[in-house]
Amino acid sequence: MSTYAFTRAVTVFAVGFLLLNAALLFIVEHYIWAAVCTVAAVLVVIGWFWYRRAMKELADARKEMKREVESLRDLLDTHRQN
């Protein structure tokens, strides 16, 4: 299972759990707590999108760093050969 699929599964579980709690609390007329659970579910989704964007930026930076290291190695190899 990839990291993306795992984090998506955990996020879906958390959001589902929070929305189920919100619905049940709404049914028993605890409207404030139902709203708190709903807001928490929205924050989980926003946090997941933020996390995915941060991980993509990290992967891109890692690729760029790898290209720079390979470029430096090539430069050193060319310098040693001369």
mmCIF file of the N, C-alpha and C atoms, coordinates in Angstrom:
data_MODEL
# 
_entry.id   MODEL 
# 
loop_
_atom_site.group_PDB 
_atom_site.id 
_atom_site.type_symbol 
_atom_site.label_atom_id 
_atom_site.label_alt_id 
_atom_site.label_comp_id 
_atom_site.label_asym_id 
_atom_site.label_entity_id 
_atom_site.label_seq_id 
_atom_site.pdbx_PDB_ins_code 
_atom_site.Cartn_x 
_atom_site.Cartn_y 
_atom_site.Cartn_z 
_atom_site.occupancy 
_atom_site.B_iso_or_equiv 
_atom_site.pdbx_formal_charge 
_atom_site.auth_seq_id 
_atom_site.auth_comp_id 
_atom_site.auth_asym_id 
_atom_site.auth_atom_id 
_atom_site.pdbx_PDB_model_num 
ATOM 1   N N  . MET A 1 1  ? 0.849   -1.172 0.000   1.00 0.00 ? 1  MET A N  1 
ATOM 2   C CA . MET A 1 1  ? 0.000   0.000  0.000   1.00 0.00 ? 1  MET A CA 1 
ATOM 3   C C  . MET A 1 1  ? 0.899   1.242  0.000   1.00 0.00 ? 1  MET A C  1 
ATOM 4   N N  . SER A 1 2  ? 0.627   2.148  -0.905  1.00 0.00 ? 2  SER A N  1 
ATOM 5   C CA . SER A 1 2  ? 1.445   3.353  -0.986  1.00 0.00 ? 2  SER A CA 1 
ATOM 6   C C  . SER A 1 2  ? 1.089   4.318  0.150   1.00 0.00 ? 2  SER A C  1 
ATOM 7   N N  . THR A 1 3  ? 1.966   5.258  0.383   1.00 0.00 ? 3  THR A N  1 
ATOM 8   C CA . THR A 1 3  ? 1.733   6.242  1.435   1.00 0.00 ? 3  THR A CA 1 
ATOM 9   C C  . THR A 1 3  ? 0.492   7.065  1.136   1.00 0.00 ? 3  THR A C  1 
ATOM 10  N N  . TYR A 1 4  ? 0.308   7.404  -0.156  1.00 0.00 ? 4  TYR A N  1 
ATOM 11  C CA . TYR A 1 4  ? -0.864  8.186  -0.549  1.00 0.00 ? 4  TYR A CA 1 
ATOM 12  C C  . TYR A 1 4  ? -2.149  7.434  -0.203  1.00 0.00 ? 4  TYR A C  1 
ATOM 13  N N  . ALA A 1 5  ? -2.209  6.152  -0.551  1.00 0.00 ? 5  ALA A N  1 
ATOM 14  C CA . ALA A 1 5  ? -3.416  5.363  -0.281  1.00 0.00 ? 5  ALA A CA 1 
ATOM 15  C C  . ALA A 1 5  ? -3.642  5.229  1.220   1.00 0.00 ? 5  ALA A C  1 
ATOM 16  N N  . PHE A 1 6  ? -2.569  5.058  1.975   1.00 0.00 ? 6  PHE A N  1 
ATOM 17  C CA . PHE A 1 6  ? -2.698  4.928  3.431   1.00 0.00 ? 6  PHE A CA 1 
ATOM 18  C C  . PHE A 1 6  ? -3.232  6.211  4.057   1.00 0.00 ? 6  PHE A C  1 
ATOM 19  N N  . THR A 1 7  ? -2.640  7.353  3.696   1.00 0.00 ? 7  THR A N  1 
ATOM 20  C CA . THR A 1 7  ? -3.085  8.615  4.294   1.00 0.00 ? 7  THR A CA 1 
ATOM 21  C C  . THR A 1 7  ? -4.509  8.938  3.860   1.00 0.00 ? 7  THR A C  1 
ATOM 22  N N  . ARG A 1 8  ? -4.853  8.575  2.634   1.00 0.00 ? 8  ARG A N  1 
ATOM 23  C CA . ARG A 1 8  ? -6.225  8.804  2.172   1.00 0.00 ? 8  ARG A CA 1 
ATOM 24  C C  . ARG A 1 8  ? -7.189  7.937  2.971   1.00 0.00 ? 8  ARG A C  1 
ATOM 25  N N  . ALA A 1 9  ? -6.840  6.685  3.208   1.00 0.00 ? 9  ALA A N  1 
ATOM 26  C CA . ALA A 1 9  ? -7.708  5.785  3.962   1.00 0.00 ? 9  ALA A CA 1 
ATOM 27  C C  . ALA A 1 9  ? -7.906  6.281  5.390   1.00 0.00 ? 9  ALA A C  1 
ATOM 28  N N  . VAL A 1 10 ? -6.832  6.706  6.021   1.00 0.00 ? 10 VAL A N  1 
ATOM 29  C CA . VAL A 1 10 ? -6.936  7.215  7.394   1.00 0.00 ? 10 VAL A CA 1 
ATOM 30  C C  . VAL A 1 10 ? -7.780  8.481  7.419   1.00 0.00 ? 10 VAL A C  1 
ATOM 31  N N  . THR A 1 11 ? -7.600  9.339  6.426   1.00 0.00 ? 11 THR A N  1 
ATOM 32  C CA . THR A 1 11 ? -8.378  10.578 6.355   1.00 0.00 ? 11 THR A CA 1 
ATOM 33  C C  . THR A 1 11 ? -9.858  10.275 6.159   1.00 0.00 ? 11 THR A C  1 
ATOM 34  N N  . VAL A 1 12 ? -10.166 9.361  5.260   1.00 0.00 ? 12 VAL A N  1 
ATOM 35  C CA . VAL A 1 12 ? -11.568 8.997  5.022   1.00 0.00 ? 12 VAL A CA 1 
ATOM 36  C C  . VAL A 1 12 ? -12.183 8.413  6.292   1.00 0.00 ? 12 VAL A C  1 
ATOM 37  N N  . PHE A 1 13 ? -11.447 7.566  6.984   1.00 0.00 ? 13 PHE A N  1 
ATOM 38  C CA . PHE A 1 13 ? -11.941 6.985  8.240   1.00 0.00 ? 13 PHE A CA 1 
ATOM 39  C C  . PHE A 1 13 ? -12.214 8.083  9.265   1.00 0.00 ? 13 PHE A C  1 
ATOM 40  N N  . ALA A 1 14 ? -11.263 9.000  9.434   1.00 0.00 ? 14 ALA A N  1 
ATOM 41  C CA . ALA A 1 14 ? -11.416 10.066 10.431  1.00 0.00 ? 14 ALA A CA 1 
ATOM 42  C C  . ALA A 1 14 ? -12.602 10.966 10.098  1.00 0.00 ? 14 ALA A C  1 
ATOM 43  N N  . VAL A 1 15 ? -12.722 11.344 8.832   1.00 0.00 ? 15 VAL A N  1 
ATOM 44  C CA . VAL A 1 15 ? -13.835 12.209 8.434   1.00 0.00 ? 15 VAL A CA 1 
ATOM 45  C C  . VAL A 1 15 ? -15.163 11.478 8.614   1.00 0.00 ? 15 VAL A C  1 
ATOM 46  N N  . GLY A 1 16 ? -15.212 10.229 8.211   1.00 0.00 ? 16 GLY A N  1 
ATOM 47  C CA . GLY A 1 16 ? -16.444 9.459  8.392   1.00 0.00 ? 16 GLY A CA 1 
ATOM 48  C C  . GLY A 1 16 ? -16.834 9.329  9.850   1.00 0.00 ? 16 GLY A C  1 
ATOM 49  N N  . PHE A 1 17 ? -15.855 9.061  10.695  1.00 0.00 ? 17 PHE A N  1 
ATOM 50  C CA . PHE A 1 17 ? -16.107 8.937  12.127  1.00 0.00 ? 17 PHE A CA 1 
ATOM 51  C C  . PHE A 1 17 ? -16.630 10.250 12.699  1.00 0.00 ? 17 PHE A C  1 
ATOM 52  N N  . LEU A 1 18 ? -15.994 11.357 12.340  1.00 0.00 ? 18 LEU A N  1 
ATOM 53  C CA . LEU A 1 18 ? -16.419 12.659 12.853  1.00 0.00 ? 18 LEU A CA 1 
ATOM 54  C C  . LEU A 1 18 ? -17.804 13.046 12.347  1.00 0.00 ? 18 LEU A C  1 
ATOM 55  N N  . LEU A 1 19 ? -18.084 12.758 11.073  1.00 0.00 ? 19 LEU A N  1 
ATOM 56  C CA . LEU A 1 19 ? -19.404 13.105 10.543  1.00 0.00 ? 19 LEU A CA 1 
ATOM 57  C C  . LEU A 1 19 ? -20.497 12.215 11.129  1.00 0.00 ? 19 LEU A C  1 
ATOM 58  N N  . LEU A 1 20 ? -20.179 10.952 11.395  1.00 0.00 ? 20 LEU A N  1 
ATOM 59  C CA . LEU A 1 20 ? -21.145 10.080 12.062  1.00 0.00 ? 20 LEU A CA 1 
ATOM 60  C C  . LEU A 1 20 ? -21.432 10.615 13.464  1.00 0.00 ? 20 LEU A C  1 
ATOM 61  N N  . ASN A 1 21 ? -20.390 10.991 14.172  1.00 0.00 ? 21 ASN A N  1 
ATOM 62  C CA . ASN A 1 21 ? -20.593 11.590 15.500  1.00 0.00 ? 21 ASN A CA 1 
ATOM 63  C C  . ASN A 1 21 ? -21.434 12.850 15.411  1.00 0.00 ? 21 ASN A C  1 
ATOM 64  N N  . ALA A 1 22 ? -21.147 13.680 14.424  1.00 0.00 ? 22 ALA A N  1 
ATOM 65  C CA . ALA A 1 22 ? -21.912 14.917 14.253  1.00 0.00 ? 22 ALA A CA 1 
ATOM 66  C C  . ALA A 1 22 ? -23.382 14.610 14.004  1.00 0.00 ? 22 ALA A C  1 
ATOM 67  N N  . ALA A 1 23 ? -23.656 13.633 13.142  1.00 0.00 ? 23 ALA A N  1 
ATOM 68  C CA . ALA A 1 23 ? -25.045 13.283 12.847  1.00 0.00 ? 23 ALA A CA 1 
ATOM 69  C C  . ALA A 1 23 ? -25.751 12.746 14.090  1.00 0.00 ? 23 ALA A C  1 
ATOM 70  N N  . LEU A 1 24 ? -25.075 11.868 14.818  1.00 0.00 ? 24 LEU A N  1 
ATOM 71  C CA . LEU A 1 24 ? -25.702 11.309 16.023  1.00 0.00 ? 24 LEU A CA 1 
ATOM 72  C C  . LEU A 1 24 ? -25.916 12.368 17.102  1.00 0.00 ? 24 LEU A C  1 
ATOM 73  N N  . LEU A 1 25 ? -24.950 13.266 17.245  1.00 0.00 ? 25 LEU A N  1 
ATOM 74  C CA . LEU A 1 25 ? -25.116 14.347 18.219  1.00 0.00 ? 25 LEU A CA 1 
ATOM 75  C C  . LEU A 1 25 ? -26.243 15.294 17.811  1.00 0.00 ? 25 LEU A C  1 
ATOM 76  N N  . PHE A 1 26 ? -26.383 15.518 16.527  1.00 0.00 ? 26 PHE A N  1 
ATOM 77  C CA . PHE A 1 26 ? -27.468 16.368 16.041  1.00 0.00 ? 26 PHE A CA 1 
ATOM 78  C C  . PHE A 1 26 ? -28.819 15.724 16.346  1.00 0.00 ? 26 PHE A C  1 
ATOM 79  N N  . ILE A 1 27 ? -28.893 14.404 16.177  1.00 0.00 ? 27 ILE A N  1 
ATOM 80  C CA . ILE A 1 27 ? -30.144 13.689 16.438  1.00 0.00 ? 27 ILE A CA 1 
ATOM 81  C C  . ILE A 1 27 ? -30.561 13.816 17.901  1.00 0.00 ? 27 ILE A C  1 
ATOM 82  N N  . VAL A 1 28 ? -29.580 13.760 18.802  1.00 0.00 ? 28 VAL A N  1 
ATOM 83  C CA . VAL A 1 28 ? -29.903 13.869 20.234  1.00 0.00 ? 28 VAL A CA 1 
ATOM 84  C C  . VAL A 1 28 ? -29.874 15.324 20.716  1.00 0.00 ? 28 VAL A C  1 
ATOM 85  N N  . GLU A 1 29 ? -29.884 16.248 19.770  1.00 0.00 ? 29 GLU A N  1 
ATOM 86  C CA . GLU A 1 29 ? -30.020 17.681 20.027  1.00 0.00 ? 29 GLU A CA 1 
ATOM 87  C C  . GLU A 1 29 ? -28.853 18.290 20.819  1.00 0.00 ? 29 GLU A C  1 
ATOM 88  N N  . HIS A 1 30 ? -27.654 17.821 20.538  1.00 0.00 ? 30 HIS A N  1 
ATOM 89  C CA . HIS A 1 30 ? -26.433 18.449 21.055  1.00 0.00 ? 30 HIS A CA 1 
ATOM 90  C C  . HIS A 1 30 ? -25.790 19.194 19.884  1.00 0.00 ? 30 HIS A C  1 
ATOM 91  N N  . TYR A 1 31 ? -26.421 20.307 19.520  1.00 0.00 ? 31 TYR A N  1 
ATOM 92  C CA . TYR A 1 31 ? -26.062 21.000 18.288  1.00 0.00 ? 31 TYR A CA 1 
ATOM 93  C C  . TYR A 1 31 ? -24.652 21.585 18.320  1.00 0.00 ? 31 TYR A C  1 
ATOM 94  N N  . ILE A 1 32 ? -24.230 22.067 19.447  1.00 0.00 ? 32 ILE A N  1 
ATOM 95  C CA . ILE A 1 32 ? -22.889 22.669 19.530  1.00 0.00 ? 32 ILE A CA 1 
ATOM 96  C C  . ILE A 1 32 ? -21.824 21.604 19.283  1.00 0.00 ? 32 ILE A C  1 
ATOM 97  N N  . TRP A 1 33 ? -21.987 20.432 19.931  1.00 0.00 ? 33 TRP A N  1 
ATOM 98  C CA . TRP A 1 33 ? -21.000 19.369 19.739  1.00 0.00 ? 33 TRP A CA 1 
ATOM 99  C C  . TRP A 1 33 ? -21.058 18.803 18.322  1.00 0.00 ? 33 TRP A C  1 
ATOM 100 N N  . ALA A 1 34 ? -22.243 18.795 17.743  1.00 0.00 ? 34 ALA A N  1 
ATOM 101 C CA . ALA A 1 34 ? -22.380 18.354 16.347  1.00 0.00 ? 34 ALA A CA 1 
ATOM 102 C C  . ALA A 1 34 ? -21.621 19.311 15.433  1.00 0.00 ? 34 ALA A C  1 
ATOM 103 N N  . ALA A 1 35 ? -21.726 20.598 15.720  1.00 0.00 ? 35 ALA A N  1 
ATOM 104 C CA . ALA A 1 35 ? -20.998 21.589 14.921  1.00 0.00 ? 35 ALA A CA 1 
ATOM 105 C C  . ALA A 1 35 ? -19.490 21.444 15.118  1.00 0.00 ? 35 ALA A C  1 
ATOM 106 N N  . VAL A 1 36 ? -19.072 21.156 16.345  1.00 0.00 ? 36 VAL A N  1 
ATOM 107 C CA . VAL A 1 36 ? -17.645 20.962 16.618  1.00 0.00 ? 36 VAL A CA 1 
ATOM 108 C C  . VAL A 1 36 ? -17.108 19.778 15.818  1.00 0.00 ? 36 VAL A C  1 
ATOM 109 N N  . CYS A 1 37 ? -17.848 18.687 15.789  1.00 0.00 ? 37 CYS A N  1 
ATOM 110 C CA . CYS A 1 37 ? -17.415 17.506 15.016  1.00 0.00 ? 37 CYS A CA 1 
ATOM 111 C C  . CYS A 1 37 ? -17.382 17.812 13.519  1.00 0.00 ? 37 CYS A C  1 
ATOM 112 N N  . THR A 1 38 ? -18.343 18.565 13.032  1.00 0.00 ? 38 THR A N  1 
ATOM 113 C CA . THR A 1 38 ? -18.375 18.929 11.617  1.00 0.00 ? 38 THR A CA 1 
ATOM 114 C C  . THR A 1 38 ? -17.176 19.794 11.257  1.00 0.00 ? 38 THR A C  1 
ATOM 115 N N  . VAL A 1 39 ? -16.879 20.775 12.098  1.00 0.00 ? 39 VAL A N  1 
ATOM 116 C CA . VAL A 1 39 ? -15.710 21.640 11.858  1.00 0.00 ? 39 VAL A CA 1 
ATOM 117 C C  . VAL A 1 39 ? -14.430 20.816 11.906  1.00 0.00 ? 39 VAL A C  1 
ATOM 118 N N  . ALA A 1 40 ? -14.356 19.882 12.841  1.00 0.00 ? 40 ALA A N  1 
ATOM 119 C CA . ALA A 1 40 ? -13.170 19.025 12.938  1.00 0.00 ? 40 ALA A CA 1 
ATOM 120 C C  . ALA A 1 40 ? -13.006 18.190 11.673  1.00 0.00 ? 40 ALA A C  1 
ATOM 121 N N  . ALA A 1 41 ? -14.102 17.691 11.113  1.00 0.00 ? 41 ALA A N  1 
ATOM 122 C CA . ALA A 1 41 ? -14.029 16.912 9.879   1.00 0.00 ? 41 ALA A CA 1 
ATOM 123 C C  . ALA A 1 41 ? -13.504 17.767 8.732   1.00 0.00 ? 41 ALA A C  1 
ATOM 124 N N  . VAL A 1 42 ? -13.963 18.994 8.646   1.00 0.00 ? 42 VAL A N  1 
ATOM 125 C CA . VAL A 1 42 ? -13.481 19.908 7.600   1.00 0.00 ? 42 VAL A CA 1 
ATOM 126 C C  . VAL A 1 42 ? -11.995 20.191 7.796   1.00 0.00 ? 42 VAL A C  1 
ATOM 127 N N  . LEU A 1 43 ? -11.580 20.389 9.035   1.00 0.00 ? 43 LEU A N  1 
ATOM 128 C CA . LEU A 1 43 ? -10.165 20.651 9.311   1.00 0.00 ? 43 LEU A CA 1 
ATOM 129 C C  . LEU A 1 43 ? -9.284  19.447 8.966   1.00 0.00 ? 43 LEU A C  1 
ATOM 130 N N  . VAL A 1 44 ? -9.794  18.249 9.171   1.00 0.00 ? 44 VAL A N  1 
ATOM 131 C CA . VAL A 1 44 ? -9.039  17.045 8.794   1.00 0.00 ? 44 VAL A CA 1 
ATOM 132 C C  . VAL A 1 44 ? -8.807  17.026 7.285   1.00 0.00 ? 44 VAL A C  1 
ATOM 133 N N  . VAL A 1 45 ? -9.835  17.338 6.511   1.00 0.00 ? 45 VAL A N  1 
ATOM 134 C CA . VAL A 1 45 ? -9.702  17.354 5.048   1.00 0.00 ? 45 VAL A CA 1 
ATOM 135 C C  . VAL A 1 45 ? -8.715  18.437 4.611   1.00 0.00 ? 45 VAL A C  1 
ATOM 136 N N  . ILE A 1 46 ? -8.834  19.619 5.191   1.00 0.00 ? 46 ILE A N  1 
ATOM 137 C CA . ILE A 1 46 ? -7.897  20.703 4.858   1.00 0.00 ? 46 ILE A CA 1 
ATOM 138 C C  . ILE A 1 46 ? -6.472  20.306 5.227   1.00 0.00 ? 46 ILE A C  1 
ATOM 139 N N  . GLY A 1 47 ? -6.303  19.702 6.395   1.00 0.00 ? 47 GLY A N  1 
ATOM 140 C CA . GLY A 1 47 ? -4.976  19.246 6.825   1.00 0.00 ? 47 GLY A CA 1 
ATOM 141 C C  . GLY A 1 47 ? -4.408  18.194 5.899   1.00 0.00 ? 47 GLY A C  1 
ATOM 142 N N  . TRP A 1 48 ? -5.255  17.307 5.402   1.00 0.00 ? 48 TRP A N  1 
ATOM 143 C CA . TRP A 1 48 ? -4.781  16.265 4.489   1.00 0.00 ? 48 TRP A CA 1 
ATOM 144 C C  . TRP A 1 48 ? -4.291  16.878 3.179   1.00 0.00 ? 48 TRP A C  1 
ATOM 145 N N  . PHE A 1 49 ? -5.041  17.851 2.650   1.00 0.00 ? 49 PHE A N  1 
ATOM 146 C CA . PHE A 1 49 ? -4.591  18.511 1.420   1.00 0.00 ? 49 PHE A CA 1 
ATOM 147 C C  . PHE A 1 49 ? -3.277  19.254 1.648   1.00 0.00 ? 49 PHE A C  1 
ATOM 148 N N  . TRP A 1 50 ? -3.157  19.913 2.799   1.00 0.00 ? 50 TRP A N  1 
ATOM 149 C CA . TRP A 1 50 ? -1.917  20.610 3.131   1.00 0.00 ? 50 TRP A CA 1 
ATOM 150 C C  . TRP A 1 50 ? -0.765  19.618 3.222   1.00 0.00 ? 50 TRP A C  1 
ATOM 151 N N  . TYR A 1 51 ? -0.992  18.477 3.861   1.00 0.00 ? 51 TYR A N  1 
ATOM 152 C CA . TYR A 1 51 ? 0.031   17.439 4.004   1.00 0.00 ? 51 TYR A CA 1 
ATOM 153 C C  . TYR A 1 51 ? 0.466   16.914 2.635   1.00 0.00 ? 51 TYR A C  1 
ATOM 154 N N  . ARG A 1 52 ? -0.492  16.638 1.755   1.00 0.00 ? 52 ARG A N  1 
ATOM 155 C CA . ARG A 1 52 ? -0.166  16.116 0.419   1.00 0.00 ? 52 ARG A CA 1 
ATOM 156 C C  . ARG A 1 52 ? 0.666   17.134 -0.359  1.00 0.00 ? 52 ARG A C  1 
ATOM 157 N N  . ARG A 1 53 ? 0.315   18.419 -0.275  1.00 0.00 ? 53 ARG A N  1 
ATOM 158 C CA . ARG A 1 53 ? 1.078   19.457 -0.975  1.00 0.00 ? 53 ARG A CA 1 
ATOM 159 C C  . ARG A 1 53 ? 2.496   19.549 -0.422  1.00 0.00 ? 53 ARG A C  1 
ATOM 160 N N  . ALA A 1 54 ? 2.635   19.474 0.895   1.00 0.00 ? 54 ALA A N  1 
ATOM 161 C CA . ALA A 1 54 ? 3.956   19.534 1.517   1.00 0.00 ? 54 ALA A CA 1 
ATOM 162 C C  . ALA A 1 54 ? 4.812   18.333 1.103   1.00 0.00 ? 54 ALA A C  1 
ATOM 163 N N  . MET A 1 55 ? 4.211   17.146 1.040   1.00 0.00 ? 55 MET A N  1 
ATOM 164 C CA . MET A 1 55 ? 4.958   15.949 0.639   1.00 0.00 ? 55 MET A CA 1 
ATOM 165 C C  . MET A 1 55 ? 5.388   16.032 -0.827  1.00 0.00 ? 55 MET A C  1 
ATOM 166 N N  . LYS A 1 56 ? 4.532   16.632 -1.675  1.00 0.00 ? 56 LYS A N  1 
ATOM 167 C CA . LYS A 1 56 ? 4.900   16.796 -3.087  1.00 0.00 ? 56 LYS A CA 1 
ATOM 168 C C  . LYS A 1 56 ? 6.063   17.776 -3.216  1.00 0.00 ? 56 LYS A C  1 
ATOM 169 N N  . GLU A 1 57 ? 6.015   18.878 -2.474  1.00 0.00 ? 57 GLU A N  1 
ATOM 170 C CA . GLU A 1 57 ? 7.116   19.835 -2.499  1.00 0.00 ? 57 GLU A CA 1 
ATOM 171 C C  . GLU A 1 57 ? 8.410   19.188 -2.025  1.00 0.00 ? 57 GLU A C  1 
ATOM 172 N N  . LEU A 1 58 ? 8.319   18.360 -1.003  1.00 0.00 ? 58 LEU A N  1 
ATOM 173 C CA . LEU A 1 58 ? 9.499   17.664 -0.500  1.00 0.00 ? 58 LEU A CA 1 
ATOM 174 C C  . LEU A 1 58 ? 10.067  16.706 -1.543  1.00 0.00 ? 58 LEU A C  1 
ATOM 175 N N  . ALA A 1 59 ? 9.197   15.974 -2.225  1.00 0.00 ? 59 ALA A N  1 
ATOM 176 C CA . ALA A 1 59 ? 9.647   15.041 -3.261  1.00 0.00 ? 59 ALA A CA 1 
ATOM 177 C C  . ALA A 1 59 ? 10.302  15.803 -4.408  1.00 0.00 ? 59 ALA A C  1 
ATOM 178 N N  . ASP A 1 60 ? 9.722   16.939 -4.799  1.00 0.00 ? 60 ASP A N  1 
ATOM 179 C CA . ASP A 1 60 ? 10.317  17.752 -5.864  1.00 0.00 ? 60 ASP A CA 1 
ATOM 180 C C  . ASP A 1 60 ? 11.683  18.290 -5.446  1.00 0.00 ? 60 ASP A C  1 
ATOM 181 N N  . ALA A 1 61 ? 11.781  18.747 -4.202  1.00 0.00 ? 61 ALA A N  1 
ATOM 182 C CA . ALA A 1 61 ? 13.062  19.262 -3.708  1.00 0.00 ? 61 ALA A CA 1 
ATOM 183 C C  . ALA A 1 61 ? 14.105  18.149 -3.653  1.00 0.00 ? 61 ALA A C  1 
ATOM 184 N N  . ARG A 1 62 ? 13.689  16.957 -3.286  1.00 0.00 ? 62 ARG A N  1 
ATOM 185 C CA . ARG A 1 62 ? 14.601  15.808 -3.243  1.00 0.00 ? 62 ARG A CA 1 
ATOM 186 C C  . ARG A 1 62 ? 15.120  15.479 -4.637  1.00 0.00 ? 62 ARG A C  1 
ATOM 187 N N  . LYS A 1 63 ? 14.234  15.514 -5.634  1.00 0.00 ? 63 LYS A N  1 
ATOM 188 C CA . LYS A 1 63 ? 14.659  15.247 -7.020  1.00 0.00 ? 63 LYS A CA 1 
ATOM 189 C C  . LYS A 1 63 ? 15.638  16.305 -7.505  1.00 0.00 ? 63 LYS A C  1 
ATOM 190 N N  . GLU A 1 64 ? 15.345  17.564 -7.183  1.00 0.00 ? 64 GLU A N  1 
ATOM 191 C CA . GLU A 1 64 ? 16.236  18.655 -7.582  1.00 0.00 ? 64 GLU A CA 1 
ATOM 192 C C  . GLU A 1 64 ? 17.604  18.508 -6.919  1.00 0.00 ? 64 GLU A C  1 
ATOM 193 N N  . MET A 1 65 ? 17.596  18.152 -5.653  1.00 0.00 ? 65 MET A N  1 
ATOM 194 C CA . MET A 1 65 ? 18.851  17.960 -4.934  1.00 0.00 ? 65 MET A CA 1 
ATOM 195 C C  . MET A 1 65 ? 19.650  16.807 -5.547  1.00 0.00 ? 65 MET A C  1 
ATOM 196 N N  . LYS A 1 66 ? 18.973  15.750 -5.934  1.00 0.00 ? 66 LYS A N  1 
ATOM 197 C CA . LYS A 1 66 ? 19.642  14.612 -6.554  1.00 0.00 ? 66 LYS A CA 1 
ATOM 198 C C  . LYS A 1 66 ? 20.273  15.027 -7.888  1.00 0.00 ? 66 LYS A C  1 
ATOM 199 N N  . ARG A 1 67 ? 19.546  15.838 -8.669  1.00 0.00 ? 67 ARG A N  1 
ATOM 200 C CA . ARG A 1 67 ? 20.115  16.330 -9.928  1.00 0.00 ? 67 ARG A CA 1 
ATOM 201 C C  . ARG A 1 67 ? 21.357  17.185 -9.683  1.00 0.00 ? 67 ARG A C  1 
ATOM 202 N N  . GLU A 1 68 ? 21.315  18.017 -8.653  1.00 0.00 ? 68 GLU A N  1 
ATOM 203 C CA . GLU A 1 68 ? 22.467  18.864 -8.336  1.00 0.00 ? 68 GLU A CA 1 
ATOM 204 C C  . GLU A 1 68 ? 23.669  18.027 -7.910  1.00 0.00 ? 68 GLU A C  1 
ATOM 205 N N  . VAL A 1 69 ? 23.430  16.993 -7.104  1.00 0.00 ? 69 VAL A N  1 
ATOM 206 C CA . VAL A 1 69 ? 24.524  16.127 -6.665  1.00 0.00 ? 69 VAL A CA 1 
ATOM 207 C C  . VAL A 1 69 ? 25.138  15.398 -7.856  1.00 0.00 ? 69 VAL A C  1 
ATOM 208 N N  . GLU A 1 70 ? 24.299  14.892 -8.749  1.00 0.00 ? 70 GLU A N  1 
ATOM 209 C CA . GLU A 1 70 ? 24.811  14.212 -9.943  1.00 0.00 ? 70 GLU A CA 1 
ATOM 210 C C  . GLU A 1 70 ? 25.613  15.181 -10.817 1.00 0.00 ? 70 GLU A C  1 
ATOM 211 N N  . SER A 1 71 ? 25.141  16.416 -10.920 1.00 0.00 ? 71 SER A N  1 
ATOM 212 C CA . SER A 1 71 ? 25.861  17.422 -11.689 1.00 0.00 ? 71 SER A CA 1 
ATOM 213 C C  . SER A 1 71 ? 27.233  17.696 -11.069 1.00 0.00 ? 71 SER A C  1 
ATOM 214 N N  . LEU A 1 72 ? 27.283  17.808 -9.752  1.00 0.00 ? 72 LEU A N  1 
ATOM 215 C CA . LEU A 1 72 ? 28.561  18.040 -9.076  1.00 0.00 ? 72 LEU A CA 1 
ATOM 216 C C  . LEU A 1 72 ? 29.503  16.849 -9.238  1.00 0.00 ? 72 LEU A C  1 
ATOM 217 N N  . ARG A 1 73 ? 28.966  15.643 -9.182  1.00 0.00 ? 73 ARG A N  1 
ATOM 218 C CA . ARG A 1 73 ? 29.796  14.450 -9.387  1.00 0.00 ? 73 ARG A CA 1 
ATOM 219 C C  . ARG A 1 73 ? 30.373  14.422 -10.790 1.00 0.00 ? 73 ARG A C  1 
ATOM 220 N N  . ASP A 1 74 ? 29.538  14.751 -11.775 1.00 0.00 ? 74 ASP A N  1 
ATOM 221 C CA . ASP A 1 74 ? 30.022  14.804 -13.155 1.00 0.00 ? 74 ASP A CA 1 
ATOM 222 C C  . ASP A 1 74 ? 31.127  15.847 -13.309 1.00 0.00 ? 74 ASP A C  1 
ATOM 223 N N  . LEU A 1 75 ? 30.931  16.993 -12.670 1.00 0.00 ? 75 LEU A N  1 
ATOM 224 C CA . LEU A 1 75 ? 31.933  18.052 -12.738 1.00 0.00 ? 75 LEU A CA 1 
ATOM 225 C C  . LEU A 1 75 ? 33.240  17.596 -12.098 1.00 0.00 ? 75 LEU A C  1 
ATOM 226 N N  . LEU A 1 76 ? 33.157  16.920 -10.957 1.00 0.00 ? 76 LEU A N  1 
ATOM 227 C CA . LEU A 1 76 ? 34.367  16.429 -10.290 1.00 0.00 ? 76 LEU A CA 1 
ATOM 228 C C  . LEU A 1 76 ? 35.044  15.349 -11.133 1.00 0.00 ? 76 LEU A C  1 
ATOM 229 N N  . ASP A 1 77 ? 34.268  14.465 -11.730 1.00 0.00 ? 77 ASP A N  1 
ATOM 230 C CA . ASP A 1 77 ? 34.851  13.421 -12.587 1.00 0.00 ? 77 ASP A CA 1 
ATOM 231 C C  . ASP A 1 77 ? 35.554  14.042 -13.785 1.00 0.00 ? 77 ASP A C  1 
ATOM 232 N N  . THR A 1 78 ? 34.948  15.078 -14.375 1.00 0.00 ? 78 THR A N  1 
ATOM 233 C CA . THR A 1 78 ? 35.589  15.731 -15.519 1.00 0.00 ? 78 THR A CA 1 
ATOM 234 C C  . THR A 1 78 ? 36.872  16.427 -15.093 1.00 0.00 ? 78 THR A C  1 
ATOM 235 N N  . HIS A 1 79 ? 36.856  17.019 -13.924 1.00 0.00 ? 79 HIS A N  1 
ATOM 236 C CA . HIS A 1 79 ? 38.033  17.724 -13.411 1.00 0.00 ? 79 HIS A CA 1 
ATOM 237 C C  . HIS A 1 79 ? 39.155  16.726 -13.108 1.00 0.00 ? 79 HIS A C  1 
ATOM 238 N N  . ARG A 1 80 ? 38.834  15.566 -12.579 1.00 0.00 ? 80 ARG A N  1 
ATOM 239 C CA . ARG A 1 80 ? 39.848  14.559 -12.255 1.00 0.00 ? 80 ARG A CA 1 
ATOM 240 C C  . ARG A 1 80 ? 40.487  13.974 -13.515 1.00 0.00 ? 80 ARG A C  1 
ATOM 241 N N  . GLN A 1 81 ? 39.717  13.861 -14.567 1.00 0.00 ? 81 GLN A N  1 
ATOM 242 C CA . GLN A 1 81 ? 40.224  13.273 -15.813 1.00 0.00 ? 81 GLN A CA 1 
ATOM 243 C C  . GLN A 1 81 ? 41.196  14.203 -16.530 1.00 0.00 ? 81 GLN A C  1 
ATOM 244 N N  . ASN A 1 82 ? 41.092  15.482 -16.310 1.00 0.00 ? 82 ASN A N  1 
ATOM 245 C CA . ASN A 1 82 ? 41.978  16.461 -17.001 1.00 0.00 ? 82 ASN A CA 1 
ATOM 246 C C  . ASN A 1 82 ? 43.273  16.644 -16.290 1.00 0.00 ? 82 ASN A C  1 
# 
